[in-house]
Amino acid sequence: MSTETDTVAPENVATHPFQAEVAELLNLMVHAVYSETDIFLRELISNASDACDKLRYAAISNPDLIGDQPLAIRITPDSEAGTLTLADSGIGMDRQELIDNLGTVARSGTKAFISQLAEAKDGAGLIGKFGVGFYAAFMVADRIEVVSRRAGADEAFVWTSTGGAGFEIAPASAEQAADVPRGTKITLHLKEDAKRYLQTHEIERIVRTYSEHILFPIELKDKDAEPRQINSASAPWQRSKSDMTPEDYKEAYQGIAGAFDEPAMTLHYKAEGRQSYAVLLFAPSSQPFGLFDPDRKGKVKLYVRRVFITDEAELLPPYLRFVRGVVDSEDLPLNISREMLQNNPQVAQIRKALTGRVVGELESLADKNTEAYGKLWDAFGTVLKEGIYEDYERRDALLGLARFTTTVDGGPRSLKQYVADLKSNQTEIYYLVGEGVERLKSNPKLESARARGIEVLLLTDPVDAFWTATPLEFDGKKLKSLSQGDVDFSLVPLLEADAKAAEADAKTDGDTKVDDADVVAIAKLALGDRVSDVRASQRLTDSAACLVAGGQGPDRELERLLSRQSRGAGTKPILELNMRHPLVKALGRAKLAAQDDDVSDLSALLFEQAQILDGEVPEDPAAFAKRLNRLLVRGLTPAA
Ligand code: ADP
């Protein structure tokens, strides 16, 4: 670019190192071979479009910033020089912004992304999904030069890098500065294997695929020809539904969300009435990066009369943060500040209406297309469930949308299905919270329910321990944990096989002379303050013992999560004993025979066994092993 007379004096050139993550990322971009290189152009165009959006927003209060230079993006291939140039007349960057923005990655999850990328054979969709941004250009270029002038500024600066450890910043030469009256011009020195991006049909193909719906004109300047616009630059949300093909929606979704996947659900309408606004929203088909970031913020973009205002208006509640898209208002003031949005009653009204529409659309998808809805639930169910305890108003709807793994095989089940299949006399919906489906299935607390054919929801998402902490009902049936408080299944008849076994059991049940109540008291005395109570169990048929939480206070699983976090002593569990189990009966016999050691060892063992079945480790594993061994040795040694 620079000529002999035009070079910048070396003392004005400053060298800056990249942030470590950027250096790592660039190393991958420069050296690995990825198949998804096309997206570099999408990323640069998207940045250019953002820069135009920002300037248009700033110009609301200061129209001079735009003046008579229109907002546009221009792509210029130069086959002789082997360069591809992308220029925008947007907001531009000053020296410090060049250093900050093109030297660091601010996005959360970057570290995790880099190590995933380093391990992946090909980018395999990762690069597009994470959005490597500007740095994606190093997949196709071995040297990049960025000349930028902040809108309204007298000076322009040049950022240059070959993708190594750092970059250089210098004031622009007179020629460079004249070339960029406002905004940013990025020159890519293309690698040998990326020269195809100099062909105009390649550029047009990529723009059509990814950037068709960018709102600013994208112009292609080929050799000496006049620049010509190659995108439609129309707002897809303003078009009528009947005009849009599925392909149009897919492109609009990918353009707006910067995504690679297909939309799993599309919601497109115009609200008229107290307020007018156009809505185009999508549910992605796979989890976007950052979905589980602690800020739980959504990304729906707010436009006012085609002008982008912000993507931080939180137009949907946190449990719908996976939804992407645009709301374009006709009524809000253009100069509404981002801060004012929080308390604006019109925005609050849009928020409420939008939430209702999205939940309604999810319901109708669930009704009409089980398979598509099932996939959406797989990707976002854990997020949607947060709404059960956060959105009181839509609690019933969200419970209805939830899908569960249950003790009934054959795919996820809804509560509607559960209630339709209730056993006779069953009046509650039962669930068990724990760490994995397989482990839950072998949990003794299921035994009595299983013996009666009662379906139990198996909840294994971390969020399940939280939403179930609220008292809940569905269709007039209470949701009830099997590891909390009393359960009474006695009104629900046993399945046939189990009924016979119970009968047989009752017949042989005559060998202990100690009352159930006494056995319970014996165990309670022996366990002291390790338990808050000991009870005869209604839940168990095969196992000897289990631990449950009291009727008040948190469920066992939540208790466990909380005590893990605060490390404090939580409330003590209740030990339930299966009075028909030989080990429990042996406890009574040991007491009768005044074998006090056996009484205390057996009681502790029953307690610790129940802990293990819940996936816990006894507080003192060595003492547990000793006790177990003592009992075994005594049992194996013939009585003298
Ligand atoms: P992202 O766009 O996701 O923030 P990038 O790495 O692509 O990540 O860009 C980093 C930042 O650099 C942008 O957020 C923006 O502030 C700035 N930037 C990039 N390209 C431009 C441009 N053409 N005009 C003005 N600012 C830009």
Boltz pocket constraint, residues with backbone or C-beta under 6 A from the ligand:
constraints:
  - pocket:
      binder: B
      contacts: [[A, 43], [A, 44], [A, 47], [A, 48], [A, 51], [A, 88], [A, 90], [A, 91], [A, 92], [A, 93], [A, 97], [A, 101], [A, 102], [A, 104], [A, 131], [A, 132], [A, 133], [A, 134], [A, 135], [A, 183], [A, 184]]
      max_distance: 6.0
